[in-house]
Amino acid sequence: MNKPIVVRPSNLQLAMSCPGQPAMIKDIPWEEPNEAMKRGTKLHDAMALLFQAGPSQWEKIKSNPEITDEEVTILQECFRIGNMLRPAGDVQSFTERKLDLKWMGLNNGKIDFYWLTETHKGVVLVDWKFGGAPTEDPEEHWQTIAYACGLATEHKDLGLETFENVIIQPSSRGEAFRQHTFRVIELRDVLAPAIKGAVKAAHLPGAPTVAGPHCDSGWCKARDFCKEYKGYKEAKEWAKKVAHKIEVATVTSGLQPVIVTPDTELKTPVVVIDVSIVEDAEAKKTMALSMIVTSDGTATAAGKLSKDVRKIARLIDENRKQVKDPFLQMGRKIDDAARKAMAPLQEAADHIEGEVNRFMQAREEKARQAREIEAKRQREAEAKAEKARQAEERRKAEVEKAARQAAQAAQKAADATTEKARAEAEAEYQAKMKVAAEAKAKQEAAEQKRLAEQRKADEAEAARLRAEEDANRKVAGFRKKDTADWDIPLMSKVPADWANLILIPDKKAITALIKSGKLSEANTEGWMTIKRGVAAAHSR
């Protein structure tokens, strides 16, 4: 097998300390989850359920036979701390959020939980730890640092300023949670490039393997066949064997036991002050405190007591110096040996501190420059925005002024147009009224003429009909509507409403009249003439 080198957020901590570690484990098969892994997954799922669905899920969690009472207590503490870390104001919460970290060379990761507050321009990023083994503090925990870098890049449009990384681990022997605040500019300009550099180093051919305290965590799968770790382990065991205490010289003066070097000339036991001398000193003290000088005799006795006290004190001081001298010599030897051992360590510490200080100063300088650039950009943006606002106000004022002028001109034009239109409409109306009056006059004249002609025609027709009646008076035949027999009266006897009261015989009736002898055949034409006249009258 020759699988590609993969750096995951979970093994980034080892890759940062040992560039060769990812290459050493790339061909190791993925192990089946052990009990600790299963427990961690179970409790992570429970926390996700609580923060997604709320505290109403506690009964469901407590009734789960796979979750013990002790684990319920751990979950309660995690839930309490997680809510305690919630920022004030409006916030959003995200659980088991997948994150794209490929731009740093890492496989994608998944954040346990985080609070996002646009109000305070920050994120509280939480990582649950349910084991008891110690973990790095948040400021050195590269997995969560990588998550913060990825999240800061993903939410770069929100203008976030800080990330508070929190590791919550109630099962640890120390604090239940630890936290550290990162500035976004630090994540972007310092830590993300450091991660990229470590990932790049891990992909270089022959990347070195480095053994050290990071190997003791137990998470490295290459420990069983790593030569550097084997040498590191053997060195630790040797140091443990040779680090022992030499026999202690005990003194009867009340001094505490001390550790001495094997070549010391100190002999034991050493008597600094004998108990009898201490008792004698106490007696001399009692005598001196009780003495009152009232005569030459008591003065002489007091002088003698004073000499005895001073003599004993001088002897004790000389004895102290003589007995202390071997200890001083031993101390100087110990100090010399310690100085020899401390010198390279001090040099190493000075170099490391110098490098760290140089890095921190460079980082701070870079951050300061970035802050200045950001502040300058902000000032320029504000000035640009202010200039744009003023320009917009001027534009709006000009538009409003132009609109007012246009409205005034339009109103003036409208007023003028309206007056002109009113005059034109009035003129047009008057012209149309004049034409209509003329047309009406012509129409009335034509109607009068037609009526006159009609009267004249009616009079002519009436005259013609009267002439016909007179001509046919002797042959006219009528029958009243309510009679059965035909009568042949004279035309002068026909009533005025003859059209409604009489019937004019048809040809069949005329034939019957001829047969009955009431009408001669010679008068048939006269009947038909009358009939045509009546029909003509009806049609009018």
C-alpha positions as CSV (number, residue, x, y, z in Angstrom):
1,M,0.0,0.0,0.0
2,N,1.1,3.5,-0.7
3,K,-1.7,5.8,0.6
4,P,-1.4,9.6,0.4
5,I,-0.3,11.5,3.5
6,V,-3.3,12.9,5.3
7,V,-3.3,15.5,8.1
8,R,-6.5,15.6,10.0
9,P,-7.5,18.2,12.6
10,S,-7.5,15.4,15.2
11,N,-3.8,14.6,14.6
12,L,-2.7,18.1,13.8
13,Q,-1.3,18.4,17.4
14,L,1.2,15.6,16.7
15,A,2.0,16.9,13.2
16,M,2.9,20.3,14.6
17,S,5.5,18.7,16.9
18,C,6.6,15.7,14.7
19,P,6.4,16.5,10.9
20,G,7.1,12.8,10.1
21,Q,4.2,11.4,12.1
22,P,1.5,11.6,9.3
23,A,3.8,9.8,6.8
24,M,4.5,7.0,9.4
25,I,0.8,6.3,10.1
26,K,-0.6,6.7,6.5
27,D,-0.5,2.9,5.8
28,I,-1.8,1.8,9.2
29,P,-5.4,0.4,8.8
30,W,-8.1,2.4,10.5
31,E,-8.8,0.7,13.8
32,E,-12.3,-0.3,14.9
33,P,-13.7,2.0,17.6
34,N,-12.8,0.9,21.1
35,E,-15.0,1.4,24.2
36,A,-13.5,4.8,24.9
37,M,-14.3,5.9,21.3
38,K,-17.8,4.5,21.5
39,R,-18.4,6.3,24.8
40,G,-17.1,9.6,23.3
41,T,-19.4,9.3,20.3
42,K,-22.4,8.4,22.5
43,L,-21.9,11.5,24.7
44,H,-21.2,13.8,21.8
45,D,-24.5,12.7,20.2
46,A,-26.3,13.4,23.5
47,M,-24.9,16.9,23.7
48,A,-25.8,17.6,20.1
49,L,-29.4,16.4,20.8
50,L,-29.6,18.7,23.9
51,F,-28.4,21.8,22.1
52,Q,-30.5,21.1,19.0
53,A,-33.8,20.1,20.6
54,G,-33.5,21.7,24.0
55,P,-33.7,20.6,27.7
56,S,-36.9,18.7,26.9
57,Q,-34.6,15.8,25.8
58,W,-33.3,15.1,29.3
59,E,-35.9,12.5,30.0
60,K,-35.0,10.7,26.8
61,I,-31.3,10.8,27.7
62,K,-31.8,9.6,31.3
63,S,-34.0,6.7,30.1
64,N,-31.3,5.5,27.7
65,P,-30.0,2.3,29.1
66,E,-26.6,2.9,27.5
67,I,-26.0,6.1,29.4
68,T,-25.1,5.7,33.1
69,D,-26.0,8.0,35.9
70,E,-22.4,9.2,36.1
71,E,-22.5,10.0,32.4
72,V,-25.8,11.9,32.9
73,T,-24.0,14.0,35.6
74,I,-21.2,14.8,33.1
75,L,-23.7,15.8,30.4
76,Q,-25.5,18.0,32.8
77,E,-22.3,19.8,33.7
78,C,-21.3,20.2,30.1
79,F,-24.8,21.6,29.2
80,R,-24.6,24.0,32.2
81,I,-21.2,25.3,31.2
82,G,-22.1,25.5,27.5
83,N,-25.2,27.7,28.3
84,M,-23.1,29.8,30.8
85,L,-20.8,30.7,27.9
86,R,-23.6,32.0,25.8
87,P,-22.9,35.6,24.8
88,A,-25.5,38.3,25.7
89,G,-28.0,39.5,23.1
90,D,-29.1,37.8,19.9
91,V,-27.0,34.7,19.1
92,Q,-27.0,31.7,16.8
93,S,-26.0,28.2,17.8
94,F,-24.5,25.5,15.6
95,T,-24.0,21.9,16.5
96,E,-21.8,19.3,14.8
97,R,-21.0,21.8,12.0
98,K,-18.9,20.5,9.2
99,L,-16.1,22.8,8.1
100,D,-14.0,23.2,4.9
101,L,-10.3,23.2,5.9
102,K,-8.8,22.1,2.6
103,W,-7.4,25.6,2.0
104,M,-5.0,24.9,5.0
105,G,-4.1,21.4,3.6
106,L,-6.2,19.7,6.2
107,N,-9.0,17.2,5.8
108,N,-12.4,18.7,6.6
109,G,-13.3,18.9,10.2
110,K,-16.5,19.0,12.4
111,I,-17.0,21.5,15.2
112,D,-18.7,20.1,18.3
113,F,-20.6,23.4,19.1
114,Y,-20.3,27.1,18.8
115,W,-22.2,30.3,19.6
116,L,-22.1,33.1,17.0
117,T,-22.9,36.7,17.9
118,E,-22.9,39.4,15.3
119,T,-23.8,42.0,17.9
120,H,-20.5,41.5,19.7
121,K,-18.6,40.4,16.6
122,G,-17.4,37.1,18.1
123,V,-17.6,33.3,18.3
124,V,-17.5,31.0,21.4
125,L,-16.1,27.7,20.0
126,V,-16.7,24.7,22.3
127,D,-14.9,21.3,22.2
128,W,-16.3,18.5,24.4
129,K,-13.8,16.2,26.1
130,F,-15.3,13.3,28.0
131,G,-12.1,11.4,29.0
132,G,-10.0,12.0,32.0
133,A,-6.6,12.2,30.3
134,P,-5.1,15.8,30.3
135,T,-5.3,17.8,27.1
136,E,-3.5,20.9,25.9
137,D,-4.8,24.3,27.0
138,P,-6.9,26.1,24.3
139,E,-4.0,28.4,23.4
140,E,-2.0,25.4,22.4
141,H,-4.8,23.0,21.2
142,W,-4.2,23.0,17.5
143,Q,-7.4,21.1,16.6
144,T,-9.7,23.9,17.9
145,I,-7.3,26.5,16.6
146,A,-7.7,25.1,13.1
147,Y,-11.5,25.1,13.6
148,A,-11.3,28.8,14.6
149,C,-9.2,29.6,11.5
150,G,-11.6,27.8,9.2
151,L,-14.7,29.4,10.8
152,A,-13.1,32.9,10.7
153,T,-12.5,32.5,7.0
154,E,-16.0,31.1,6.4
155,H,-17.6,34.1,8.2
156,K,-15.2,36.8,7.0
157,D,-18.1,38.9,5.7
158,L,-19.6,39.2,9.2
159,G,-16.7,41.4,10.4
160,L,-15.9,39.1,13.4
161,E,-13.1,40.3,15.8
162,T,-12.6,37.6,18.4
163,F,-12.8,33.8,18.9
164,E,-13.1,32.3,22.4
165,N,-11.9,28.7,22.2
166,V,-13.2,26.6,25.1
167,I,-12.4,23.0,26.1
168,I,-15.0,21.6,28.5
169,Q,-13.8,18.5,30.3
170,P,-15.7,17.8,33.6
171,S,-13.9,14.4,34.0
172,S,-10.5,16.0,34.2
173,R,-8.7,16.4,37.6
174,G,-8.2,20.1,37.0
175,E,-10.7,22.8,35.9
176,A,-14.0,21.7,34.3
177,F,-13.3,24.1,31.4
178,R,-10.5,26.2,30.1
179,Q,-10.7,29.1,27.6
180,H,-8.5,31.4,25.6
181,T,-9.4,34.3,23.4
182,F,-7.9,34.7,20.0
183,R,-8.1,37.8,17.8
184,V,-9.2,37.2,14.2
185,I,-6.2,39.0,12.9
186,E,-4.0,36.6,14.9
187,L,-5.8,33.6,13.5
188,R,-5.6,34.9,10.0
189,D,-2.0,36.2,9.9
190,V,-0.1,34.0,12.4
191,L,-1.8,30.7,13.3
192,A,-3.3,29.8,9.9
193,P,0.1,30.2,8.2
194,A,1.7,28.2,10.9
195,I,-0.8,25.3,10.3
196,K,-0.2,25.6,6.5
197,G,3.6,25.4,7.1
198,A,3.3,22.3,9.4
199,V,1.0,20.5,6.8
200,K,3.5,21.4,4.1
201,A,6.4,20.1,6.1
202,A,4.5,16.8,6.8
203,H,4.2,16.3,3.0
204,L,7.9,16.8,2.3
205,P,9.9,13.7,1.4
206,G,11.8,12.4,4.4
207,A,10.0,14.7,6.9
208,P,11.8,14.2,10.3
209,T,10.3,12.4,13.2
210,V,10.8,14.1,16.5
211,A,10.3,12.3,19.9
212,G,9.3,14.2,23.0
213,P,6.6,14.7,25.6
214,H,4.0,14.8,22.9
215,C,4.6,11.1,22.4
216,D,3.4,10.3,25.9
217,S,-0.2,11.2,25.1
218,G,-0.7,7.7,23.7
219,W,-2.5,9.0,20.6
220,C,0.3,8.3,18.2
221,K,-0.1,5.0,16.3
222,A,3.6,4.9,15.3
223,R,5.0,4.5,18.8
224,D,5.4,0.8,18.4
225,F,7.9,1.0,15.5
226,C,9.3,4.6,15.8
227,K,13.0,4.6,16.5
228,E,13.1,8.1,17.9
229,Y,10.4,7.2,20.4
230,K,12.3,4.0,21.4
231,G,15.4,6.1,22.1
232,Y,13.4,8.7,23.9
233,K,11.7,6.0,26.1
234,E,15.1,4.4,27.0
235,A,16.6,7.7,27.9
236,K,13.6,8.4,30.3
237,E,14.0,5.0,31.9
238,W,17.8,5.5,32.5
239,A,17.3,8.9,34.0
240,K,14.7,7.5,36.3
241,K,17.1,4.8,37.5
242,V,20.1,7.1,38.2
243,A,18.0,9.8,39.9
244,H,18.3,8.6,43.5
245,K,19.0,10.2,46.9
246,I,22.3,9.8,48.7
247,E,22.3,9.0,52.5
248,V,21.4,11.9,54.6
249,A,23.6,13.4,57.3
250,T,21.4,13.9,60.3
251,V,22.4,16.4,62.9
252,T,21.2,16.6,66.5
253,S,21.0,20.4,66.5
254,G,17.5,20.4,65.1
255,L,18.6,20.9,61.5
256,Q,16.5,19.1,58.9
257,P,18.1,16.3,56.8
258,V,19.9,17.3,53.7
259,I,21.0,15.6,50.4
260,V,24.8,15.6,50.0
261,T,27.1,14.6,47.2
262,P,29.0,11.3,47.5
263,D,32.5,12.9,47.8
264,T,31.6,15.1,50.8
265,E,33.9,14.9,53.9
266,L,31.1,15.7,56.3
267,K,31.0,13.3,59.2
268,T,28.0,12.4,61.3
269,P,26.7,12.9,63.9
270,V,27.5,16.6,64.2
271,V,26.7,18.3,67.5
272,V,26.1,22.0,67.1
273,I,24.7,22.8,70.5
274,D,24.4,20.2,73.3
275,V,21.1,20.1,75.1
276,S,22.9,20.7,78.5
277,I,24.3,24.0,77.1
278,V,20.8,25.1,76.1
279,E,19.6,24.3,79.6
280,D,22.6,26.2,81.1
281,A,21.8,29.2,78.8
282,E,18.2,29.2,80.0
283,A,19.5,29.1,83.7
284,K,21.8,32.0,83.0
285,K,18.8,33.9,81.6
286,T,16.7,33.2,84.7
287,M,19.5,34.4,87.0
288,A,20.1,37.6,85.0
289,L,16.4,38.5,84.9
290,S,16.1,38.0,88.6
291,M,19.2,39.9,89.6
292,I,18.9,43.4,91.1
293,V,22.1,45.3,91.8
294,T,21.9,47.1,95.2
295,S,25.5,46.8,96.6
296,D,29.1,46.2,95.7
297,G,28.6,42.5,96.3
298,T,25.6,42.2,93.9
299,A,27.5,44.3,91.4
300,T,30.5,42.0,91.5
301,A,28.2,39.0,91.1
302,A,26.4,40.6,88.2
303,G,29.7,41.3,86.4
304,K,30.8,37.7,86.9
305,L,27.5,36.5,85.4
306,S,27.9,38.8,82.5
307,K,31.3,37.4,81.7
308,D,30.0,33.8,81.9
309,V,27.1,34.7,79.6
310,R,29.4,36.4,77.0
311,K,31.9,33.5,77.2
312,I,29.2,30.9,76.5
313,A,27.8,33.0,73.7
314,R,31.3,33.3,72.1
315,L,31.9,29.6,72.4
316,I,28.6,28.8,70.8
317,D,29.3,31.2,67.9
318,E,32.7,29.7,67.3
319,N,31.3,26.2,67.5
320,R,28.5,27.3,65.0
321,K,31.2,28.6,62.6
322,Q,33.3,25.5,62.9
323,V,30.4,23.1,62.5
324,K,28.9,25.1,59.6
325,D,32.0,25.3,57.6
326,P,31.8,21.8,56.1
327,F,28.2,22.5,55.2
328,L,29.2,25.7,53.5
329,Q,31.9,23.8,51.6
330,M,29.3,21.2,50.6
331,G,26.9,24.0,49.6
332,R,29.6,25.5,47.4
333,K,30.2,22.2,45.7
334,I,26.5,21.7,45.2
335,D,26.2,25.2,43.8
336,D,29.1,24.6,41.4
337,A,27.6,21.4,40.2
338,A,24.2,23.0,39.8
339,R,25.7,25.9,37.9
340,K,27.5,23.5,35.5
341,A,24.2,21.7,34.9
342,M,22.1,24.9,34.8
343,A,24.5,26.8,32.4
344,P,23.4,24.9,29.2
345,L,19.9,24.8,30.4
346,Q,19.9,28.6,31.0
347,E,21.5,29.1,27.6
348,A,18.8,26.9,26.0
349,A,16.1,28.7,28.0
350,D,17.5,32.1,27.0
351,H,17.6,31.1,23.4
352,I,14.1,29.7,23.4
353,E,12.7,32.7,25.3
354,G,14.6,35.0,22.9
355,E,13.1,33.2,19.9
356,V,9.6,33.2,21.5
357,N,10.0,36.9,22.4
358,R,11.3,37.7,18.9
359,F,8.4,35.8,17.4
360,M,5.9,37.4,19.7
361,Q,7.4,40.9,19.0
362,A,7.3,40.2,15.3
363,R,3.7,38.9,15.6
364,E,2.7,41.9,17.7
365,E,4.4,44.2,15.3
366,K,2.7,42.6,12.4
367,A,-0.6,42.7,14.3
368,R,0.1,46.3,15.1
369,Q,0.8,47.1,11.5
370,A,-2.3,45.2,10.5
371,R,-4.3,47.2,13.1
372,E,-2.9,50.4,11.7
373,I,-3.7,49.3,8.2
374,E,-7.2,48.2,9.3
375,A,-7.7,51.5,11.2
376,K,-6.4,53.5,8.1
377,R,-8.7,51.4,5.9
378,Q,-11.6,52.1,8.3
379,R,-10.8,55.8,8.3
380,E,-10.6,55.9,4.5
381,A,-13.8,53.9,4.2
382,E,-15.5,56.2,6.7
383,A,-14.2,59.3,4.8
384,K,-15.2,57.7,1.5
385,A,-18.6,56.9,3.0
386,E,-19.0,60.4,4.3
387,K,-17.9,61.9,1.0
388,A,-20.4,59.6,-0.8
389,R,-23.1,60.6,1.7
390,Q,-22.4,64.3,1.1
391,A,-22.4,63.7,-2.6
392,E,-25.6,61.8,-2.3
393,E,-27.2,64.6,-0.3
394,R,-26.0,67.1,-3.0
395,R,-27.4,64.9,-5.7
396,K,-30.7,64.6,-3.9
397,A,-30.8,68.3,-3.3
398,E,-30.1,68.9,-7.0
399,V,-32.7,66.3,-8.0
400,E,-35.2,67.9,-5.6
401,K,-34.4,71.4,-7.0
402,A,-34.7,70.2,-10.5
403,A,-38.0,68.4,-9.7
404,R,-39.4,71.6,-8.1
405,Q,-38.4,73.7,-11.1
406,A,-39.8,71.1,-13.5
407,A,-43.0,71.0,-11.4
408,Q,-43.3,74.8,-11.5
409,A,-42.6,74.9,-15.2
410,A,-45.1,72.1,-15.7
411,Q,-47.7,73.9,-13.6
412,K,-47.1,77.1,-15.5
413,A,-47.3,75.3,-18.8
414,A,-50.4,73.4,-17.6
415,D,-52.0,76.6,-16.6
416,A,-51.2,78.2,-19.9
417,T,-52.3,75.1,-21.8
418,T,-55.5,74.8,-19.8
419,E,-56.5,78.5,-20.6
420,K,-55.6,78.1,-24.2
421,A,-57.4,74.8,-24.4
422,R,-60.4,76.3,-22.7
423,A,-60.5,79.1,-25.2
424,E,-60.1,76.7,-28.2
425,A,-62.7,74.4,-26.8
426,E,-65.1,77.3,-26.3
427,A,-64.5,78.5,-29.9
428,E,-64.9,75.0,-31.2
429,Y,-68.1,74.6,-29.3
430,Q,-69.5,77.8,-30.6
431,A,-68.5,76.9,-34.2
432,K,-70.2,73.5,-33.8
433,M,-73.3,75.1,-32.2
434,K,-73.4,77.5,-35.2
435,V,-73.1,74.6,-37.7
436,A,-75.7,72.6,-35.7
437,A,-78.1,75.6,-35.7
438,E,-77.6,76.1,-39.4
439,A,-78.2,72.4,-40.1
440,K,-81.3,72.4,-37.8
441,A,-82.6,75.4,-39.7
442,K,-82.0,73.7,-43.0
443,Q,-83.6,70.6,-41.7
444,E,-86.7,72.4,-40.4
445,A,-87.0,74.3,-43.7
446,A,-86.8,71.0,-45.6
447,E,-89.3,69.4,-43.2
448,Q,-91.7,72.4,-43.7
449,K,-91.2,72.0,-47.4
450,R,-91.8,68.3,-47.3
451,L,-94.9,68.7,-45.1
452,A,-96.2,71.3,-47.5
453,E,-95.7,69.0,-50.4
454,Q,-97.3,66.2,-48.5
455,R,-100.3,68.3,-47.7
456,K,-100.5,69.2,-51.3
457,A,-100.2,65.6,-52.4
458,D,-102.8,64.5,-49.8
459,E,-105.2,67.2,-51.0
460,A,-104.7,66.1,-54.6
461,E,-105.2,62.4,-53.7
462,A,-108.3,63.3,-51.7
463,A,-109.7,65.2,-54.6
464,R,-109.0,62.3,-56.9
465,L,-110.7,59.8,-54.6
466,R,-113.7,62.1,-54.3
467,A,-113.9,62.2,-58.1
468,E,-113.7,58.4,-58.2
469,E,-116.4,58.0,-55.6
470,D,-118.7,60.3,-57.5
471,A,-118.0,58.3,-60.7
472,N,-118.7,55.0,-59.1
473,R,-121.4,55.9,-56.7
474,K,-124.1,53.9,-58.5
475,V,-122.1,50.7,-58.5
476,A,-120.6,50.7,-55.0
477,G,-121.6,47.7,-52.9
478,F,-121.1,47.3,-49.2
479,R,-122.0,45.0,-46.4
480,K,-121.8,45.9,-42.8
481,K,-119.7,43.8,-40.6
482,D,-122.5,42.7,-38.4
483,T,-125.0,41.8,-41.2
484,A,-125.2,38.6,-43.3
485,D,-126.5,40.0,-46.6
486,W,-124.8,42.4,-49.0
487,D,-126.4,45.8,-49.5
488,I,-125.8,48.1,-52.4
489,P,-126.3,51.6,-51.1
490,L,-125.3,54.8,-52.8
491,M,-121.9,56.2,-52.0
492,S,-123.5,59.1,-50.3
493,K,-124.9,56.8,-47.7
494,V,-121.5,55.2,-46.8
495,P,-120.6,56.3,-43.2
496,A,-117.5,58.2,-42.5
497,D,-115.8,55.3,-40.7
498,W,-116.6,52.9,-43.5
499,A,-113.1,51.4,-43.4
500,N,-113.9,49.9,-40.0
501,L,-117.7,49.2,-40.4
502,I,-118.1,47.8,-43.9
503,L,-116.7,44.9,-45.9
504,I,-115.8,45.2,-49.6
505,P,-117.0,42.1,-51.5
506,D,-114.3,39.9,-53.1
507,K,-114.8,38.3,-56.5
508,K,-116.6,35.3,-55.0
509,A,-119.1,37.6,-53.3
510,I,-119.6,39.6,-56.4
511,T,-120.4,36.4,-58.4
512,A,-122.9,35.4,-55.7
513,L,-124.6,38.8,-56.0
514,I,-124.8,38.5,-59.7
515,K,-126.4,35.1,-59.4
516,S,-128.9,36.4,-56.8
517,G,-129.9,39.2,-59.1
518,K,-128.7,41.9,-56.8
519,L,-125.8,43.0,-59.0
520,S,-125.4,43.0,-62.7
521,E,-122.2,41.7,-64.3
522,A,-121.7,45.0,-66.0
523,N,-121.0,46.6,-62.6
524,T,-118.3,44.2,-61.5
525,E,-115.5,46.5,-62.6
526,G,-116.8,49.2,-60.4
527,W,-116.7,47.0,-57.4
528,M,-113.1,46.1,-58.1
529,T,-112.2,49.8,-58.5
530,I,-113.7,50.6,-55.1
531,K,-111.8,47.6,-53.6
532,R,-108.5,49.0,-54.9
533,G,-109.3,52.4,-53.5
534,V,-110.1,50.9,-50.1
535,A,-106.9,48.8,-50.2
536,A,-104.9,52.0,-51.1
537,A,-106.5,53.8,-48.2
538,H,-105.7,51.0,-45.8
539,S,-102.0,51.0,-46.9
540,R,-101.8,54.7,-46.1
